[in-house]
Amino acid sequence: MNFTITQTEREYLRDLAREQLELSQLPIMHERVKNWTLHNDLKGEIPMIHFEMATVADTGFYPVCKCESPAAREIEHGLLTNMMNHKMIGDDRVVPSTFHVGHGAYMIPFNMHVKRVNTDGIGYHIEAQIEDLERDFDLIKPSEYVIDSQKTAAWFEFAESVIGDILPVERQNPGFYACLTNDIVHRMSMENMFTAMFDAPDKFHAMMDLLSDNYVEFFKSLEREELLVPTNSSNGVGQGTFTYTNELPKSDSAIAKTTDCWGYMDSQETVGISPSMFHEFFFPYYQKIAKCFGLLSYGCCEPVDVFWDSSVSKFDNLRKVSISAWCNEEFMGERLRDTNAIFHRKPSPNFIGTVKKLDENAFREHIRKTLTAARGCKLEITFRDVYNLEGDLNKPRRAVEIVREEIERNWK
């Protein structure tokens, strides 16, 4: 990246850095850090709330970057992202007291780039590169790891030179991310994945074994390159949550191991198969990767109740479980009560994202159902997949207010 920015951009970024630092020192931010830490350590008394803003496309909701040079825009986007939930939503996201620079490393599964055709909206069509696993197995190659330590160091130095004397710049990697079935479907399509389990079961296992081994090796490579830091504060982890905890190492100077980090996995693409098939063809490979992590968050939109007893409950380090709009809340409330796994609820986005006006009575009933089902559990609520507010930019803030009101009235 070209690190050249204008003086006007530099001064603007420094003003944003001062604003973030000021917000980070508000008493409410210190209170939120404390509450998140207690919550993630299973000692909290109140549910935590977060609204993911980045998917919302309505003009005026998410700020548009003013800078023109790529380097300035990247810093600007990071600073704005750190502050926008506090300004626009009023949820429990913390405005951090530092600016974070990640390692920028990634893995290309099977060294095969995804081919897809985009639409005018958020949907797309996957162009399958593996049509028949028996015939095309020679296309399954070891994954490529893209790790550029020098680029990471240069970006850190640049960010520090622009705002570091105002807002401390720190290395911070997000929680690990490994979603095997997503990788498979994006290279062979869901239909081909489903039929391959029947037509070529041995090769399917070999494919899953290679992919899971590659993820383990990739994460260990980051450890060997000394690019990992513990994920125990404002680090993001999949599905709209944060890693504040006292259960993972706190020393910022320590070179972290993979087991010092939080990880995330899901398997949305297997929603149509039986629990026994999931346990045979997928769970052993997810479990292999999960052992790399200190703590694990699991699940996205798939109804985890279907695979809970046979598979998901077997993860030793499981700390958060996604309870999606398609999940049996009552069943999962019973299973998670008095365990070490947090009931991580994802309310239906339809109340906010598909109507012009928030139906407050219906939404209250929706939230009360969750509060009843999760009684006796540690509860977290994350709003996700809201793409359009139909022009009412206040709906997210009002929805969070309603959740707080219902918690006050109905959570014991």
Backbone hydrogen bonds, N-H to C=O, Kabsch-Sander energy under -0.5 kcal/mol:
donor,donor_aa,acceptor,acceptor_aa,energy
3,F,1,M,-0.6
10,R,6,T,-2.2
11,E,7,Q,-2.4
12,Y,8,T,-2.1
13,L,9,E,-2.7
14,R,10,R,-2.1
15,D,11,E,-1.9
16,L,12,Y,-2.1
17,A,13,L,-2.3
18,R,14,R,-2.1
19,E,15,D,-2.1
20,Q,16,L,-2.7
21,L,17,A,-2.5
22,E,18,R,-2.3
23,L,19,E,-2.4
24,S,20,Q,-2.5
25,Q,21,L,-0.9
25,Q,22,E,-0.7
26,L,23,L,-1.6
29,M,26,L,-1.2
30,H,26,L,-1.3
31,E,27,P,-2.0
32,R,28,I,-2.1
33,V,29,M,-2.4
34,K,30,H,-1.9
35,N,31,E,-2.4
36,W,32,R,-3.0
37,T,33,V,-2.2
38,L,34,K,-2.4
39,H,35,N,-2.6
40,N,36,W,-3.0
41,D,37,T,-1.7
42,L,39,H,-1.8
43,K,38,L,-3.4
44,G,38,L,-1.2
48,M,379,L,-1.2
50,H,381,I,-2.3
52,E,50,H,-0.5
52,E,383,F,-2.6
53,M,51,F,-0.6
56,V,53,M,-1.8
57,A,387,Y,-2.3
61,F,58,D,-1.8
62,Y,58,D,-0.7
71,A,2,N,-0.6
73,R,69,S,-2.5
74,E,70,P,-2.0
75,I,71,A,-1.7
76,E,72,A,-2.8
77,H,73,R,-2.9
78,G,74,E,-1.9
79,L,75,I,-2.4
80,L,76,E,-2.9
81,T,77,H,-2.6
82,N,78,G,-1.7
83,M,79,L,-0.9
83,M,80,L,-0.9
84,M,80,L,-2.0
85,N,81,T,-0.6
87,K,83,M,-1.6
88,M,84,M,-3.2
89,I,85,N,-2.1
90,G,85,N,-2.6
91,D,85,N,-0.5
92,D,49,I,-2.4
99,F,168,P,-3.0
101,V,170,E,-2.6
106,Y,146,V,-1.8
108,I,144,E,-3.0
111,N,108,I,-2.5
112,M,109,P,-2.1
113,H,111,N,-0.5
115,K,186,H,-0.6
116,R,114,V,-0.5
117,V,125,H,-2.9
118,N,116,R,-0.6
119,T,123,G,-1.7
125,H,117,V,-2.8
127,E,115,K,-2.9
128,A,126,I,-0.9
129,Q,187,R,-2.2
130,I,187,R,-1.5
131,E,129,Q,-0.6
136,D,132,D,-3.5
137,F,133,L,-0.7
139,L,136,D,-2.5
140,I,137,F,-2.0
141,K,139,L,-1.1
144,E,108,I,-1.8
146,V,106,Y,-3.2
146,V,144,E,-0.5
147,I,145,Y,-0.7
149,S,147,I,-0.5
152,T,148,D,-1.9
153,A,149,S,-2.3
154,A,150,Q,-2.4
155,W,151,K,-2.4
156,F,152,T,-2.2
157,E,153,A,-2.3
158,F,154,A,-2.2
159,A,155,W,-2.6
160,E,156,F,-2.3
161,S,157,E,-1.7
162,V,158,F,-1.4
163,I,159,A,-2.4
164,G,159,A,-0.6
164,G,160,E,-1.5
166,I,163,I,-1.9
167,L,163,I,-3.0
170,E,99,F,-3.0
172,Q,101,V,-2.2
175,G,236,G,-3.0
176,F,262,W,-2.3
178,A,264,Y,-2.1
180,L,178,A,-0.5
183,D,179,C,-1.7
184,I,180,L,-2.2
185,V,181,T,-2.7
186,H,182,N,-2.0
187,R,184,I,-1.7
188,M,184,I,-1.7
189,S,185,V,-2.5
193,M,189,S,-1.9
194,F,190,M,-2.7
195,T,191,E,-2.3
196,A,192,N,-1.9
197,M,193,M,-1.1
198,F,194,F,-0.6
198,F,195,T,-0.9
199,D,195,T,-2.8
200,A,196,A,-2.5
204,F,200,A,-2.4
205,H,201,P,-2.4
206,A,202,D,-2.1
207,M,203,K,-2.5
208,M,204,F,-2.5
209,D,205,H,-2.6
210,L,206,A,-2.3
211,L,207,M,-2.4
212,S,208,M,-2.5
213,D,209,D,-2.3
214,N,210,L,-2.4
215,Y,211,L,-2.0
216,V,212,S,-2.1
217,E,213,D,-2.6
218,F,214,N,-2.6
219,F,215,Y,-2.6
220,K,216,V,-2.2
221,S,217,E,-2.1
222,L,218,F,-1.8
223,E,219,F,-1.6
224,R,220,K,-2.6
225,E,221,S,-2.3
226,E,223,E,-1.4
227,L,222,L,-2.5
228,L,222,L,-0.6
231,T,260,D,-1.2
232,N,230,P,-1.0
237,V,241,T,-2.0
241,T,237,V,-1.6
243,T,233,S,-0.6
243,T,235,N,-1.6
244,Y,233,S,-0.5
245,T,232,N,-1.8
254,A,251,S,-0.8
256,A,228,L,-1.9
256,A,254,A,-0.7
260,D,257,K,-1.8
261,C,258,T,-1.8
263,G,295,L,-2.7
264,Y,176,F,-1.6
265,M,297,S,-1.8
270,T,267,S,-1.3
271,V,268,Q,-1.4
273,I,270,T,-1.8
278,F,274,S,-2.4
279,H,275,P,-2.4
280,E,276,S,-1.7
281,F,277,M,-3.0
282,F,278,F,-2.1
283,F,278,F,-2.5
285,Y,282,F,-1.0
286,Y,282,F,-1.9
287,Q,283,F,-3.0
288,K,284,P,-1.5
289,I,285,Y,-1.5
290,A,286,Y,-2.7
291,K,287,Q,-1.4
292,C,289,I,-2.4
293,F,290,A,-1.5
294,G,258,T,-0.6
294,G,261,C,-3.4
295,L,261,C,-0.8
296,L,317,N,-2.1
297,S,263,G,-2.6
298,Y,320,K,-2.7
299,G,265,M,-2.4
304,V,302,E,-1.2
306,V,303,P,-1.4
307,F,304,V,-0.8
308,W,304,V,-0.8
308,W,305,D,-0.6
309,D,305,D,-0.5
311,S,307,F,-2.0
312,V,307,F,-2.0
313,S,308,W,-2.2
314,K,311,S,-2.6
315,F,312,V,-1.5
318,L,315,F,-1.0
319,R,296,L,-3.3
320,K,296,L,-1.7
321,V,342,I,-2.5
322,S,298,Y,-2.8
323,I,344,H,-3.0
324,S,322,S,-0.8
327,C,324,S,-1.7
329,E,327,C,-1.2
332,M,328,N,-2.2
333,G,329,E,-2.6
334,E,330,E,-2.0
335,R,331,F,-2.0
336,L,332,M,-2.6
337,R,333,G,-1.3
338,D,376,G,-1.1
339,T,336,L,-1.7
342,I,319,R,-3.6
343,F,378,K,-2.9
344,H,321,V,-2.4
344,H,342,I,-1.2
345,R,343,F,-1.2
345,R,380,E,-2.6
346,K,323,I,-2.5
351,F,348,S,-0.8
352,I,349,P,-1.1
353,G,349,P,-3.4
354,T,350,N,-1.1
360,E,358,L,-1.3
363,F,359,D,-2.6
364,R,360,E,-2.6
365,E,361,N,-2.0
366,H,362,A,-2.0
367,I,363,F,-2.3
368,R,364,R,-2.8
369,K,365,E,-2.0
370,T,366,H,-1.3
371,L,367,I,-2.5
372,T,368,R,-2.2
373,A,369,K,-2.4
374,A,370,T,-2.6
375,R,372,T,-1.0
377,C,374,A,-2.7
379,L,377,C,-0.6
380,E,343,F,-2.3
381,I,48,M,-3.1
382,T,345,R,-2.7
383,F,50,H,-2.7
384,R,382,T,-0.5
387,Y,385,D,-0.7
392,D,389,L,-1.8
393,L,391,G,-1.0
395,K,392,D,-1.3
398,R,394,N,-2.5
399,A,395,K,-2.7
400,V,396,P,-2.2
401,E,397,R,-2.2
402,I,398,R,-2.4
403,V,399,A,-2.2
404,R,400,V,-2.3
405,E,401,E,-2.3
406,E,402,I,-2.7
407,I,403,V,-2.3
408,E,404,R,-2.3
409,R,405,E,-1.8
410,N,406,E,-2.6
411,W,407,I,-2.1
412,K,410,N,-0.6
